[in-house]
């Protein structure tokens, strides 16, 4: 039975963090303190017993440091010691197996890491204190988790040899789902192109012409004349048509004002565009001056969400 697992601090250059983690995971290599030191340079710790596996999956890497009792004991075997020194060493070693020599907090949130360190210190769980029992560790884990329900998804306190490992995962951000609405009406005369409705009783079809104010999606389904409320959610895209007349006071050549007026007209029809909405086609109807005012009349074919509530 291995009392203490030696740890190797490894440095490796690799093109992708996710690719490296997946490679190690597929090889069943457990890593600790995985860190990006600089661009493409990663460091992490592995158990000594997994060193040969690492050599098979990574062609080039560097062992920066060896930690744990096994390297220490191997070193001591090279020294000549008396029988008394050996006995004293064994006694000391036996005593050390009851001590907590290191705490590894494995997480990416600096504030959570600091909170865990402070919590453990308050509970007298620190370096060179006696190792807590499995029952005590579970009590500590449950208490800390209950006090941090808003930020933690999971947390584990695990003793491996003389090292306490703390693993946690943060609670994922809540995804806000678009709220349901009431009945949907056509905000303009339009020819329907695409229907993207996830909830509601759709009353129209693609390529159908609808008039402004027409009910296009009902918020009720009807089963044997009984209304069932389902609400509406989604969008209906269609082609709409709009004419714009813009003008500017100018006493010079009217052609000098064309680009200015063209931009003004485009801004006017596109100011409320969202998502996939855009100008589909632009036709110049008239361009003239009158009483020192320059006028530009344009017809637009627009692609937009035609829904209003």
TORTIVO-907245 format. One record per residue (C-alpha): residue in one letter; z, y, x. Coordinates in steps of 0.05 Angstrom, whole numbers, padded with zeros to 5 digits, always signed. Layout:
BEGIN
AZYX ...
! end
This chain:
BEGIN
X+00000+00000+00000 X-00020+00067+00029 X+00038+00116+00026 X+00001+00179+00046 X-00074+00191+00044 X-00103+00229+00102 X-00149+00287+00085 X-00210+00311+00124 X-00232+00384+00118 X-00308+00382+00116 X-00359+00438+00125 X-00432+00427+00104 X-00494+00470+00095 X-00528+00453+00029 X-00581+00488-00014 X-00543+00485-00081 X-00470+00481-00102 X-00486+00441-00166 X-00532+00393-00128 X-00478+00380-00075 X-00424+00368-00127 X-00470+00320-00165 X-00486+00283-00101 X-00412+00274-00085 X-00396+00254-00157 X-00452+00201-00158 X-00423+00172-00094 X-00353+00170-00125 X-00326+00216-00071 X-00266+00255-00095 X-00263+00325-00066 X-00207+00376-00062 X-00207+00452-00051 X-00283+00457-00059 X-00301+00527-00033 X-00364+00569-00021 X-00349+00600+00047 X-00414+00639+00052 X-00485+00630+00029 X-00504+00556+00032 X-00440+00538+00070 X-00389+00497+00031 X-00321+00468+00051 X-00279+00414+00017 X-00229+00360+00032 X-00238+00285+00024 X-00192+00225+00036 X-00202+00191+00103 X-00219+00125+00069 X-00281+00158+00038 X-00307+00184+00105 X-00356+00126+00114 X-00385+00137+00044 X-00394+00211+00060 X-00433+00193+00123 X-00481+00152+00081 X-00497+00207+00031 X-00496+00268+00078 X-00536+00268+00142 X-00504+00329+00173 X-00433+00356+00165 X-00374+00378+00207 X-00302+00355+00206 X-00262+00419+00215 X-00192+00389+00210 X-00153+00326+00194 X-00090+00330+00152 X-00036+00281+00130 X+00010+00231+00162 X-00042+00179+00184 X-00073+00222+00238 X-00003+00240+00261 X+00018+00166+00264 X-00045+00146+00301 X-00032+00200+00351 X+00039+00175+00362 X+00014+00104+00376 X-00016+00129+00441 X+00052+00150+00467 X+00102+00104+00498 X+00166+00107+00460 X+00231+00069+00466 X+00256+00022+00412 X+00308+00073+00392 X+00255+00127+00384 X+00214+00080+00342 X+00273+00066+00296 X+00289+00140+00290 X+00216+00154+00274 X+00216+00101+00219 X+00279+00130+00189 X+00249+00200+00191 X+00185+00174+00161 X+00222+00140+00105 X+00258+00204+00090 X+00194+00244+00091 X+00162+00199+00039 X+00212+00227-00011 X+00191+00299+00003 X+00137+00342-00026 X+00095+00365+00033 X+00039+00402-00002 X+00016+00431-00068 X-00058+00435-00082 X-00077+00478-00142 X-00150+00464-00159 X-00178+00519-00203 X-00223+00580-00201 X-00179+00630-00237 X-00136+00670-00189 X-00086+00693-00242 X-00076+00622-00269 X-00067+00596-00198 X-00013+00648-00184 X+00022+00632-00251 X+00024+00558-00234 X+00053+00572-00164 X+00106+00618-00193 X+00123+00568-00248 X+00131+00510-00200 X+00174+00552-00153 X+00219+00571-00211 X+00227+00497-00226 X+00244+00484-00152 X+00179+00446-00141 X+00159+00472-00073 X+00143+00449-00002 X+00196+00404+00029 X+00233+00395-00037 X+00244+00325-00063 X+00184+00296-00101 X+00192+00301-00176 X+00190+00238-00218 X+00130+00222-00261 X+00172+00236-00324 X+00193+00304-00297 X+00121+00321-00278 X+00098+00306-00349 X+00153+00351-00377 X+00132+00407-00330 X+00058+00398-00349 X+00072+00399-00424 X+00116+00461-00419 X+00066+00500-00377 X+00008+00480-00422 X+00044+00501-00486 X+00059+00569-00454 X-00014+00579-00436 X-00052+00551-00497 X-00095+00613-00503 X-00126+00605-00434 X-00123+00531-00417 X-00164+00474-00444 X-00129+00420-00402 X-00081+00414-00344 X-00055+00356-00303 X+00001+00349-00251 X-00014+00288-00206 X+00027+00263-00147 X-00014+00228-00093 X+00029+00208-00035 X+00067+00271-00013 X+00017+00318-00045 X+00020+00348-00114 X-00048+00362-00144 X-00055+00409-00202 X-00121+00405-00240 X-00138+00450-00299 X-00197+00473-00340 X-00203+00540-00376 X-00214+00546-00450 X-00287+00560-00465 X-00305+00626-00496 X-00314+00622-00571 X-00386+00627-00592 X-00394+00674-00651 X-00438+00645-00704 X-00481+00693-00744 X-00447+00708-00810 X-00479+00689-00876 X-00505+00744-00922 X-00526+00752-00993 X-00597+00753-01022 X-00654+00772-00976 X-00709+00820-00999 X-00774+00843-00967 X-00763+00912-00936 X-00839+00926-00935 X-00904+00899-00962 X-00919+00843-00912 X-00957+00779-00896 X-00907+00726-00875 X-00919+00694-00807 X-00856+00655-00789 X-00794+00633-00829 X-00730+00621-00788 X-00678+00610-00842 X-00618+00565-00826 X-00583+00576-00893 X-00609+00598-00960 X-00658+00581-01016 X-00726+00602-00987 X-00773+00626-01042 X-00834+00642-01000 X-00882+00607-00952 X-00917+00625-00888 X-00981+00667-00895 X-00958+00690-00964 X-00963+00764-00983 X-00898+00795-01009 X-00885+00864-01037 X-00830+00911-01018 X-00765+00894-01054 X-00787+00823-01072 X-00732+00769-01069 X-00753+00723-01012 X-00689+00682-00999 X-00637+00669-01052 X-00563+00658-01033 X-00557+00606-01088 X-00586+00536-01098 X-00593+00511-01169 X-00579+00439-01187 X-00591+00422-01260 X-00585+00496-01276 X-00518+00500-01241 X-00515+00553-01186 X-00487+00531-01118 X-00472+00587-01068 X-00500+00573-00998 X-00507+00643-00970 X-00565+00665-00926 X-00573+00666-00851 X-00635+00676-00808 X-00699+00718-00803 X-00768+00720-00833 X-00822+00751-00789 X-00886+00781-00818 X-00942+00830-00808 X-00931+00899-00838 X-00975+00961-00840 X-00954+01033-00829 X-00991+01100-00820 X-00960+01154-00777 X-00979+01228-00773 X-00950+01267-00714 X-00964+01338-00693 X-00947+01390-00640 X-00958+01465-00634 X-01008+01480-00578 X-01060+01535-00566 X-01100+01501-00511 X-01148+01442-00510 X-01126+01390-00562 X-01145+01333-00516 X-01088+01353-00470 X-01039+01333-00525 X-01068+01264-00541 X-01024+01222-00495 X-00961+01260-00516 X-00976+01250-00590 X-00994+01177-00579 X-00927+01164-00546 X-00890+01201-00602 X-00924+01157-00655 X-00908+01093-00617 X-00835+01114-00610 X-00831+01130-00684 X-00854+01061-00707 X-00817+01020-00653 X-00750+01056-00650 X-00715+01003-00692 X-00750+00942-00661 X-00706+00881-00644 X-00717+00813-00612 X-00791+00793-00621 X-00813+00854-00660 X-00873+00891-00631 X-00936+00931-00646 X-00992+00882-00661 X-01050+00931-00669 X-01062+01006-00665 X-01120+01044-00698 X-01134+01119-00689 X-01153+01148-00756 X-01159+01222-00740 X-01145+01272-00684 X-01154+01346-00700 X-01125+01416-00694 X-01107+01464-00750 X-01073+01532-00745 X-01055+01520-00671 X-01024+01452-00689 X-01053+01388-00661 X-01050+01328-00708 X-01056+01253-00694 X-01061+01202-00750 X-01053+01129-00731 X-01049+01063-00770 X-01006+01007-00742 X-01003+00933-00754 X-00931+00913-00737 X-00897+00846-00726 X-00825+00851-00749 X-00767+00818-00785 X-00781+00838-00858 X-00712+00818-00885 X-00664+00868-00917 X-00602+00854-00958 
! end
